[in-house]
Amino acid sequence: MKPVFSSQDMRENKFKAGLGYLVFFLPLVLCADSKLGKHCANQGLLLLIAAGLLSALLGILAGVPLLGFIAGLAIKLVWFAALVIGLLCFLQLTTNERAVELPYIGGLKILA
């Protein structure tokens, strides 16, 4: 389901809210009353949690002698991918005024 936001909320808060894809708590501070800000903060938090869990799982493999090097590279790749996804979502919001919901996990609501 595509989230719908008012044009005023989009116009006034798109940059501040978009920062939430990169640093999830910034919209909660900069535009606390914005529905768009809460959405972006939630998506950023979900992205952070997903990258952290995947890194933790790969970290278990990092202890295995032969797989350790590959797992270490994979952990770095996970965090790089999370950064790229966050940047792409930020750019989508600021340039096209389209709030992105992450696939598979975007429907979860942690921040109400």
C-alpha positions in Angstrom: 0.0 0.0 0.0 1.5 3.3 -1.1 1.5 5.9 1.7 -0.3 9.2 1.0 0.8 12.5 2.5 -0.7 16.0 2.2 0.9 18.3 -0.3 1.7 20.8 2.5 3.5 18.1 4.5 5.4 17.1 1.4 6.3 20.6 0.5 7.4 21.7 4.0 9.1 18.6 5.3 10.4 16.5 2.4 14.1 17.3 2.9 14.0 17.0 6.7 11.9 13.8 6.5 14.1 12.3 3.8 17.0 12.4 6.2 15.2 9.7 8.1 16.2 7.2 5.5 19.8 7.8 6.4 19.6 8.7 10.1 16.3 7.5 11.4 15.9 9.8 14.4 16.4 13.1 12.6 12.8 13.6 11.4 11.6 12.8 14.9 13.6 15.8 16.1 13.3 18.2 13.1 9.7 17.6 12.1 8.1 15.8 15.0 4.4 16.4 14.0 4.9 15.4 10.3 3.2 12.2 9.1 5.8 12.1 6.3 8.6 12.5 8.9 7.4 9.5 11.0 7.1 7.4 7.9 10.6 8.1 6.8 12.0 7.6 10.3 10.2 4.2 10.5 11.6 3.1 7.1 15.1 4.2 8.2 14.8 2.3 11.4 13.6 -0.8 9.6 16.6 -0.5 7.2 19.0 -0.2 10.1 17.5 -3.2 11.9 17.6 -5.4 8.8 21.2 -4.5 8.1 22.2 -5.1 11.7 20.5 -8.5 11.8 22.0 -9.6 8.6 25.4 -8.4 9.7 25.0 -10.3 13.0 24.2 -13.5 11.1 27.2 -13.1 8.8 29.3 -12.3 11.9 28.6 -15.8 13.2 30.2 -17.1 10.0 33.2 -14.7 10.4 34.5 -17.0 13.2 34.9 -19.9 10.8 38.5 -19.9 9.4 37.8 -20.4 5.7 34.6 -18.4 5.6 35.7 -15.6 7.8 37.2 -13.5 5.1 34.2 -13.8 2.8 31.8 -13.1 5.7 33.8 -10.0 6.6 33.5 -8.7 3.1 29.8 -9.6 3.0 29.2 -7.6 6.2 30.8 -4.5 4.6 28.7 -5.1 1.5 25.5 -5.2 3.6 26.2 -1.9 5.2 27.2 -0.3 1.9 24.0 -1.6 0.4 21.9 -0.2 3.3 23.6 3.2 2.7 22.9 3.1 -1.0 19.3 2.1 -0.4 18.9 5.0 2.0 20.4 7.4 -0.4 18.2 6.3 -3.2 15.1 6.6 -1.1 16.2 10.1 0.0 16.7 11.1 -3.6 13.4 9.7 -4.6 11.6 11.7 -2.0 13.4 15.0 -2.5 13.4 15.0 -6.3 10.2 13.1 -7.3 8.2 13.8 -4.1 7.6 10.1 -3.8 7.9 8.5 -0.3 9.3 5.0 -0.7 8.2 2.0 1.3 10.9 -0.7 1.5 10.0 -4.0 -0.1 9.1 -6.9 2.3 9.7 -5.1 5.5 8.3 -1.6 4.7 4.9 -2.5 5.9 6.0 -3.0 9.5 5.3 -0.1 11.9 7.7 0.3 14.7 7.3 4.1 15.2 3.6 4.9 15.4 
